[in-house]
Amino acid sequence: MGKYLLIIFLALGLAVQAQVREEYTAEVSRTDPAKIHIFPNPAVDYVHVRIDQMPVKNVKLTVHNILGNEMRLETEEIDEHEIRVRVKDLDAGYYFIAVKDDDENFRATYKFVKR
């Protein structure tokens, strides 16, 4: 009898775990419709932000230090889907890039390391 209860509990646990994974995947796809690549990471002179499914002309990028303070940095539009951010003058450490597009109702934040 104990062996059967253990099997039932394991089966229920796997079913719940599968349901949680499915809900998490759905949540990620709802909030992050664009594929965004931040490279190189860690960065030395520049960080490139590549947005595959949205043109960058409508995107607003902000860079923040670990305390949340916005850093004023030079940006350059490389092509329709890529922006280059000059991070050469930043101190070494962790930073965040916030990507925002009000037209697409998209907001996301990504971490990168400056060496």
PAMI-860895 format. One record per residue (C-alpha): residue number from 0; chain; x, y, z. Coordinates in nm, 3 decimals, m for minus. Example, Ala and Ser with C-alpha at 12.3 -4.5 7.8 and 13.67 -1.06 7.14 Angstrom:
BEGIN
[0,'A',[1.230,m0.450,0.780]],
[1,'A',[1.367,m0.106,0.714]],
This chain:
BEGIN
[0,'A',[0.000,0.000,0.000]],
[1,'A',[0.283,0.245,0.090]],
[2,'A',[0.457,0.176,m0.242]],
[3,'A',[0.139,0.267,m0.436]],
[4,'A',[0.094,0.591,m0.242]],
[5,'A',[0.452,0.689,m0.320]],
[6,'A',[0.391,0.626,m0.692]],
[7,'A',[0.071,0.834,m0.682]],
[8,'A',[0.248,1.124,m0.505]],
[9,'A',[0.535,1.113,m0.755]],
[10,'A',[0.291,1.115,m1.048]],
[11,'A',[0.100,1.411,m0.902]],
[12,'A',[0.425,1.596,m0.840]],
[13,'A',[0.536,1.549,m1.202]],
[14,'A',[0.197,1.668,m1.329]],
[15,'A',[0.213,1.983,m1.115]],
[16,'A',[0.573,2.045,m1.220]],
[17,'A',[0.478,2.015,m1.589]],
[18,'A',[0.189,2.258,m1.540]],
[19,'A',[0.418,2.514,m1.370]],
[20,'A',[0.669,2.490,m1.657]],
[21,'A',[0.391,2.539,m1.912]],
[22,'A',[0.258,2.849,m1.732]],
[23,'A',[0.609,2.996,m1.701]],
[24,'A',[0.675,2.948,m2.072]],
[25,'A',[0.346,3.116,m2.160]],
[26,'A',[0.428,3.409,m1.930]],
[27,'A',[0.770,3.458,m2.088]],
[28,'A',[0.629,3.458,m2.441]],
[29,'A',[0.363,3.713,m2.343]],
[30,'A',[0.607,3.964,m2.191]],
[31,'A',[0.906,3.919,m2.423]],
[32,'A',[0.782,3.906,m2.784]],
[33,'A',[1.110,4.037,m2.926]],
[34,'A',[1.435,3.848,m2.931]],
[35,'A',[1.697,4.079,m2.788]],
[36,'A',[2.068,4.006,m2.786]],
[37,'A',[2.316,4.200,m2.572]],
[38,'A',[2.677,4.143,m2.683]],
[39,'A',[2.961,4.126,m2.608]],
[40,'A',[2.901,4.044,m2.247]],
[41,'A',[3.128,4.122,m2.065]],
[42,'A',[3.196,4.442,m2.261]],
[43,'A',[3.501,4.666,m2.278]],
[44,'A',[3.431,4.954,m2.518]],
[45,'A',[3.082,4.898,m2.665]],
[46,'A',[2.769,4.695,m2.601]],
[47,'A',[2.552,4.605,m2.899]],
[48,'A',[2.178,4.564,m2.856]],
[49,'A',[2.022,4.363,m3.137]],
[50,'A',[1.641,4.352,m3.156]],
[51,'A',[1.527,4.099,m3.413]],
[52,'A',[1.154,4.169,m3.434]],
[53,'A',[1.123,4.546,m3.383]],
[54,'A',[1.288,4.840,m3.558]],
[55,'A',[1.514,5.033,m3.323]],
[56,'A',[1.393,5.375,m3.441]],
[57,'A',[1.103,5.356,m3.190]],
[58,'A',[1.305,5.198,m2.908]],
[59,'A',[1.433,5.394,m2.610]],
[60,'A',[1.741,5.254,m2.436]],
[61,'A',[1.860,5.357,m2.094]],
[62,'A',[2.161,5.225,m1.905]],
[63,'A',[2.154,5.208,m1.525]],
[64,'A',[2.420,5.126,m1.270]],
[65,'A',[2.363,4.864,m1.000]],
[66,'A',[2.203,5.130,m0.775]],
[67,'A',[1.950,5.219,m1.044]],
[68,'A',[2.100,5.554,m1.141]],
[69,'A',[2.068,5.632,m1.511]],
[70,'A',[2.399,5.668,m1.693]],
[71,'A',[2.409,5.913,m1.985]],
[72,'A',[2.588,5.731,m2.265]],
[73,'A',[2.647,5.781,m2.634]],
[74,'A',[2.437,5.553,m2.858]],
[75,'A',[2.455,5.491,m3.230]],
[76,'A',[2.202,5.323,m3.457]],
[77,'A',[2.400,5.064,m3.655]],
[78,'A',[2.113,4.939,m3.870]],
[79,'A',[1.737,4.888,m3.852]],
[80,'A',[1.767,4.631,m3.573]],
[81,'A',[2.088,4.717,m3.385]],
[82,'A',[2.209,4.992,m3.150]],
[83,'A',[2.564,5.033,m3.023]],
[84,'A',[2.617,5.185,m2.677]],
[85,'A',[2.956,5.329,m2.582]],
[86,'A',[3.047,5.195,m2.235]],
[87,'A',[3.422,5.262,m2.254]],
[88,'A',[3.414,5.535,m1.986]],
[89,'A',[3.208,5.335,m1.734]],
[90,'A',[3.373,5.186,m1.426]],
[91,'A',[3.402,4.807,m1.421]],
[92,'A',[3.094,4.640,m1.276]],
[93,'A',[2.737,4.533,m1.340]],
[94,'A',[2.493,4.749,m1.536]],
[95,'A',[2.141,4.718,m1.671]],
[96,'A',[2.004,4.811,m2.013]],
[97,'A',[1.635,4.897,m2.012]],
[98,'A',[1.464,4.858,m2.350]],
[99,'A',[1.131,5.032,m2.400]],
[100,'A',[0.900,5.064,m2.700]],
[101,'A',[0.567,5.231,m2.625]],
[102,'A',[0.428,5.156,m2.973]],
[103,'A',[0.472,4.781,m2.920]],
[104,'A',[0.395,4.804,m2.546]],
[105,'A',[0.729,4.636,m2.477]],
[106,'A',[0.956,4.681,m2.174]],
[107,'A',[1.246,4.464,m2.064]],
[108,'A',[1.571,4.496,m1.869]],
[109,'A',[1.894,4.308,m1.933]],
[110,'A',[2.213,4.280,m1.729]],
[111,'A',[2.565,4.317,m1.867]],
[112,'A',[2.914,4.337,m1.721]],
[113,'A',[3.163,4.613,m1.799]],
[114,'A',[3.527,4.509,m1.765]],
